[in-house]
């Protein structure tokens, strides 16, 4: 199970949204980014999980919760 927290243009779009697979997480994030016209610029591991960053106001944090 995966949990996603996402912010697009400073607005929370996903707060602890849960997905059964990483494939579903990727589909969700891709759909949101396509809708907003953004692209992921950087990826790194943070203390909260794997972070995908487009810009200062657009980012997603993906955590594995078991």
Phi and psi in degrees as GROMACS dihedral restraints (atoms count N, CA, C in turn):
[ dihedral_restraints ]
;  ai    aj    ak    al  type     phi  dphi    fc
    3     4     5     6     1  -122.2    20    10
    4     5     6     7     1   148.4    20    10
    6     7     8     9     1  -121.9    20    10
    7     8     9    10     1   136.9    20    10
    9    10    11    12     1  -123.6    20    10
   10    11    12    13     1   134.6    20    10
   12    13    14    15     1  -120.4    20    10
   13    14    15    16     1   124.7    20    10
   15    16    17    18     1  -135.1    20    10
   16    17    18    19     1   142.4    20    10
   18    19    20    21     1  -128.5    20    10
   19    20    21    22     1   129.7    20    10
   21    22    23    24     1  -126.4    20    10
   22    23    24    25     1   122.4    20    10
   24    25    26    27     1    53.8    20    10
   25    26    27    28     1    37.2    20    10
   27    28    29    30     1    81.1    20    10
   28    29    30    31     1     1.8    20    10
   30    31    32    33     1  -110.4    20    10
   31    32    33    34     1   130.0    20    10
   33    34    35    36     1   -68.4    20    10
   34    35    36    37     1   122.2    20    10
   36    37    38    39     1  -108.1    20    10
   37    38    39    40     1   -18.3    20    10
   39    40    41    42     1  -148.5    20    10
   40    41    42    43     1   121.7    20    10
   42    43    44    45     1  -123.2    20    10
   43    44    45    46     1   101.7    20    10
   45    46    47    48     1    60.9    20    10
   46    47    48    49     1    35.9    20    10
   48    49    50    51     1   -71.7    20    10
   49    50    51    52     1   134.1    20    10
   51    52    53    54     1  -109.3    20    10
   52    53    54    55     1   143.1    20    10
   54    55    56    57     1  -134.2    20    10
   55    56    57    58     1   148.6    20    10
   57    58    59    60     1   -81.7    20    10
   58    59    60    61     1   -20.1    20    10
   60    61    62    63     1  -145.3    20    10
   61    62    63    64     1   160.5    20    10
   63    64    65    66     1   -67.6    20    10
   64    65    66    67     1   -29.7    20    10
   66    67    68    69     1   -61.8    20    10
   67    68    69    70     1   -42.1    20    10
   69    70    71    72     1   -67.1    20    10
   70    71    72    73     1   -35.3    20    10
   72    73    74    75     1   -62.5    20    10
   73    74    75    76     1   -47.5    20    10
   75    76    77    78     1   -60.7    20    10
   76    77    78    79     1   -42.1    20    10
   78    79    80    81     1   -61.4    20    10
   79    80    81    82     1   -44.8    20    10
   81    82    83    84     1   -62.9    20    10
   82    83    84    85     1   -49.9    20    10
   84    85    86    87     1   -63.4    20    10
   85    86    87    88     1   -41.6    20    10
   87    88    89    90     1   -60.8    20    10
   88    89    90    91     1   -41.8    20    10
   90    91    92    93     1   -65.0    20    10
   91    92    93    94     1   -43.8    20    10
   93    94    95    96     1   -65.0    20    10
   94    95    96    97     1   -44.1    20    10
   96    97    98    99     1   -65.5    20    10
   97    98    99   100     1   -40.1    20    10
   99   100   101   102     1   -62.8    20    10
  100   101   102   103     1   -41.7    20    10
  102   103   104   105     1   -64.5    20    10
  103   104   105   106     1   -35.9    20    10
  105   106   107   108     1   -92.0    20    10
  106   107   108   109     1    -6.7    20    10
  108   109   110   111     1    73.8    20    10
  109   110   111   112     1    26.7    20    10
  111   112   113   114     1  -107.7    20    10
  112   113   114   115     1   163.8    20    10
  114   115   116   117     1  -135.3    20    10
  115   116   117   118     1   149.8    20    10
  117   118   119   120     1   -73.8    20    10
  118   119   120   121     1   127.0    20    10
  120   121   122   123     1   -99.9    20    10
  121   122   123   124     1   -35.8    20    10
  123   124   125   126     1  -140.5    20    10
  124   125   126   127     1   152.5    20    10
  126   127   128   129     1  -135.0    20    10
  127   128   129   130     1   140.4    20    10
  129   130   131   132     1  -161.3    20    10
  130   131   132   133     1   163.2    20    10
  132   133   134   135     1   -91.3    20    10
  133   134   135   136     1   129.7    20    10
  135   136   137   138     1  -117.5    20    10
  136   137   138   139     1   179.6    20    10
  138   139   140   141     1   -69.4    20    10
  139   140   141   142     1   -16.4    20    10
  141   142   143   144     1   -94.2    20    10
  142   143   144   145     1   -18.2    20    10
  144   145   146   147     1   147.8    20    10
  145   146   147   148     1  -161.1    20    10
  147   148   149   150     1   -83.1    20    10
  148   149   150   151     1   123.6    20    10
  150   151   152   153     1  -108.6    20    10
  151   152   153   154     1   130.8    20    10
  153   154   155   156     1  -112.2    20    10
  154   155   156   157     1   121.9    20    10
  156   157   158   159     1  -120.3    20    10
  157   158   159   160     1   129.3    20    10
  159   160   161   162     1   -97.9    20    10
  160   161   162   163     1   -52.8    20    10
  162   163   164   165     1  -153.7    20    10
  163   164   165   166     1  -174.8    20    10
  165   166   167   168     1   -57.7    20    10
  166   167   168   169     1   -33.0    20    10
  168   169   170   171     1  -102.5    20    10
  169   170   171   172     1     3.8    20    10
  171   172   173   174     1  -134.4    20    10
  172   173   174   175     1   114.5    20    10
  174   175   176   177     1  -159.2    20    10
  175   176   177   178     1   157.5    20    10
  177   178   179   180     1  -131.1    20    10
  178   179   180   181     1   142.0    20    10
  180   181   182   183     1  -120.2    20    10
  181   182   183   184     1   122.4    20    10
  183   184   185   186     1  -111.3    20    10
  184   185   186   187     1   123.6    20    10
  186   187   188   189     1  -121.8    20    10
  187   188   189   190     1   140.3    20    10
  189   190   191   192     1   -87.6    20    10
  190   191   192   193     1   124.3    20    10
  192   193   194   195     1  -116.6    20    10
  193   194   195   196     1    10.9    20    10
